[in-house]
Amino acid sequence: MEFFTRKTHTTAQPADNTTAANGYHDIYSMQTRPKFGQWLKCTWLDILTMAVMGAVGLGVYMAHPAPSRSFAVTFSDGEVVYPEFAYPLRKEIVPIWLAAFLAAIIPILGILIMQVRVRSFWDVNNGIIGLLYSLISAAVFQVFVKWLIGGLRPHFLDVCKPDTSLATDTGYNRKGFQQLYFTREICTGDIDQIDDSLESFPSGHSTAAFAGFVFLYLYLNAKLKVFSNYHPAMWKLIVIYAPVLGAVLIGGALTIDNFHNWYDVVAGAVIGSVMAFSSYRMTYAAIWDWRYNHIPLNRNAPFPYLPESGELVGAVFTRKAGWGDAAGVLGRGNDQSYHGHTHNENQDRYHASSAIPLRAVGGGHAQPEDMV
């Protein structure tokens, strides 16, 4: 059965082995694996955009912090004004490179493991491309905020090693109430560590972790149909929230090793989660609608969402609940209508057959490129 097939003309044609003779191009078929050149034709702009945004993000990450932030050191009696910025510099529990690596490799492994049952090239493609959308856009977003806004890390004073005798009367040194505030000119520590300690907000660890693991959460929910119209087993709930727990643990560890304030972690989690939701919706037909959220979208033709029908209530993930029945749930064979709803031209452009193949991951009879 063809799926998401793009036509060269508008007259509806049956999908079979003679589609080429009938004038179809299956270059964009979501049911077949494309040649490398065909795949590159669809994806080259994304690859270029990712490379450019990666270069921009790296450049901003390496730049010195933009703002000249003021900070207080001690009162006249030697008491530290803000002890929350005077924690000792400790070794990171989870280094930033490891957080980014885990946020990428674990979702990729999850997507690949799911292919034991799904076996769809385009599901792998959209899953990994969507994950990269999420990770790269979230990273670029947060490095710009770090660079232009930033903030003091909990170990800032330990890294700065301030010497107030270096303060001059110029700029913002010895300014503010009782002349308690200074700028980085009084710091005597390592320049790179000082730059890093001035860019606490938002947390890059949390941004990467939530961008990757929330995307995996959405992907697993779509495949396991945890939130649908039947009562799933508890293990599915545990499986989909395990990645979220991982993201929370990575973010929470940053408050233990004093590399971030709690609000840095929350901001990073929000940025990463927003990018994950946005990226998933760009590459799949829905986020929460269990009827469609497992279906990868075609870049070249719109997805023909079905009209509401009483028969749709049976369209769930497992065969036990009715998903993947031989007769189909949202469509039947090569009928020319969806339960009495006539096809329109846009629907036929999206897939050559009249039915959306909605066989489940666990359907048991799925062919290599059957829909998930």
Disulfide bonds with the S-S distance in Angstrom:
Cys160-Cys187 1.98
